[in-house]
Amino acid sequence: MDFELSKEQKMIQKESRRFAQEELAPRYSQWDREKTYPRNLVKKMGELGFIGMSVGKQNGGLGESYVTEGIVCEELSRGDCSLPMSTQVAGHLCAGLLEQGGKEAKKAFLEPFLAGEQICAFCITEPGSGTDAGALQTRAEKKGNTYILNGEKSGITAIMDADFALVFARTEPGATAKGVSCFVVPCNLPGVSTQAYEDLGCNAIVRGSLFLQNVEIPESYRIGEEGKGFKLAMRGFDISRIFLCLEAISPALVSLHETIEHVKKREAFGRPLATFEGVSFPIVEHLSLLEAVRLLCYKALWLRDQGLPSTKEAGMVKWMAPRFSTNAIRDCIVLHGHYGYTKEYPLEQRLRDVLAIEIADGTPQVSKLVVQREFMGRNFLPYNYR
Ligand SMILES: Cc1cc2nc3c(=O)[nH]c(=O)nc-3n(C[C@H](O)[C@H](O)[C@H](O)COP(=O)(O)OP(=O)(O)OC[C@H]3O[C@@H](n4cnc5c(N)ncnc54)[C@H](O)[C@@H]3O)c2cc1C
């Protein structure tokens, strides 16, 4: 077992940490206040090769390992833990799907996406189906060599800024994962409209609904085989969930280290706060739990790099990482006393942002069901797995 990063990984880690410190952290709260998606910085991220890093060289990517892509996600999230939800998490899902597309779709969408010139959104959730994603009802009807799409997608990260969306729609009637196909939909097509949400956090990557009304797209914008789209989505989730977890852990660790500095300096009853066990022990407990989950994240990514299954590990970290991270950041706020509750410190924003990660890409409940299925088998699930 070797925990040492390669020379190249260390360089990428250093560069992404520098980018997070210099470019992301100073504007983190401004983007939240102003609800601005920093397109210019995403372009820089594209130039630095931080987007879609594991896309194969044959498709214009760098062909980096998932571990390396995870390192970048973790480092960027030290400066801003909401933007990577669009660029690294939805971005990973979309890039992985586009790699399965034809030449035309790759040229039109994958290339500008990797360059940071176009923003993508991943659209599976609907008003009537989230956890039970396979029950989606958006329709795609074949008409000659085009498809006509009708339906509504909800809760979509960065949909207000997206140039194109990866949309899952039903090509066969029913309410199961069978017969679901995946399509690229440019957001400027006639019949496409969006509506923004007012969210608790992650305000730079405004979520919203996507409406599709008789939207006509060429057959060449279908990704993968007709009716086989759902499996493609699920394959991506095993990785994107881990990136999300690293995205949750980073701001918690940064907050804990800031808190350590604070309690070493701040005094009460004539002694530094850090000398009281009621102050130091919670910090130690959070650091221990987060380090354990962080290592499990990297184990899961390593497994996938070896072509081995990682579904169980992805399910485990997905319920633990955001929960442990929110618990840690909440304690950091309390340990900063009344200052911690002000907007002068990034702690409250981090708490709001990390809370989103509990729900996005699957709630703690569905993550535990995934782990349960892996250990106990499908026959012991509380529902008929689609
Ligand atoms: C910040 C954020 C970003 C998101 N980004 C995207 C995006 O980019 N693209 C996209 O397609 N979607 C996105 N989503 C949607 C997200 O994937 C769904 O919200 C999530 O899967 C849950 O679905 P739901 O909201 O419909 O909840 P529901 O499915 O209605 O579930 C409600 C509650 O019931 C629980 N529950 C459901 N079934 C079971 C069960 N069998 N056993 C126990 N408990 C159960 C759930 O855990 C949850 O707590 C995002 C959501 C958030 C909050």
The ligand as an ORCA input file, in Angstrom:
! r2SCAN-3c Opt
* xyz 0 1
  C     -27.845     21.529     -4.152
  C     -28.510     20.541     -5.058
  C     -28.024     20.354     -6.345
  C     -28.662     19.483     -7.204
  N     -28.217     19.375     -8.487
  C     -28.846     18.557     -9.355
  C     -28.438     18.493    -10.724
  O     -27.494     19.178    -11.154
  N     -29.106     17.654    -11.543
  C     -30.136     16.888    -11.134
  O     -30.681     16.154    -11.947
  N     -30.568     16.934     -9.850
  C     -29.963     17.760     -8.948
  N     -30.391     17.845     -7.655
  C     -31.527     17.052     -7.234
  C     -31.128     15.895     -6.293
  O     -30.445     14.894     -6.985
  C     -32.418     15.387     -5.640
  O     -32.928     16.451     -4.851
  C     -32.174     14.177     -4.752
  O     -31.852     13.051     -5.523
  C     -33.418     13.854     -3.900
  O     -34.568     13.830     -4.685
  P     -35.864     14.669     -4.264
  O     -35.421     16.046     -3.975
  O     -36.901     14.484     -5.303
  O     -36.326     14.037     -2.891
  P     -37.363     12.810     -2.731
  O     -37.002     11.713     -3.648
  O     -38.730     13.354     -2.774
  O     -37.034     12.375     -1.237
  C     -37.488     13.127     -0.105
  C     -36.936     12.455      1.162
  O     -37.389     11.092      1.233
  C     -36.268     10.229      1.395
  N     -36.509      8.947      0.685
  C     -36.909      8.752     -0.601
  N     -36.979      7.429     -0.862
  C     -36.602      6.784      0.252
  C     -36.461      5.418      0.633
  N     -36.706      4.419     -0.238
  N     -36.055      5.125      1.881
  C     -35.787      6.120      2.782
  N     -35.895      7.431      2.487
  C     -36.303      7.755      1.258
  C     -35.099     10.979      0.754
  O     -33.872     10.517      1.273
  C     -35.412     12.427      1.154
  O     -34.917     12.680      2.443
  C     -29.781     18.721     -6.766
  C     -30.258     18.902     -5.459
  C     -29.649     19.807     -4.622
  C     -30.192     20.019     -3.235
*
